[in-house]
Amino acid sequence: MSTVINGTQRTFTATGTMSAYILAKLDTDGSVSTATKVASGETRVGFTTREVLSAGDSTGIALLNGGGTAYGTAAGTITNAGTALYGASGGKLGTTASGGVVGFSLTSAAANDVIEVLLHESA
């Protein structure tokens, strides 16, 4: 396994299967798993950059504090670019305020669309 650490991405070990382009949370052992919902007090780290097929596999994470943009998956309809996005169930992104803002949409979207997100983590 190789590890990549730079200002915008880091490699983590996943505790289980994970879809690509979903919000990941930091587990207590330093690995990552799918964020269930931001409001639940999870330590969110960023978005998966590829699918994880089994526990113990490594995955790239586009870090929330890395700035720039990343790809995320819409939980439901996003009507406008510039809409504030929050964590939703299954590591997806929604427009209902729940915890801090994860970023802003750069396009409109339907449920399960992969969209580009301008990263902006707030408490």
Summary of the structure (lengths in Angstrom):
residues: 123
radius of gyration: 13.1
end to end distance: 32.6
largest distance: 40.4
contacts: 411
relative contact order: 0.22
helix: 7%
strand: 41%
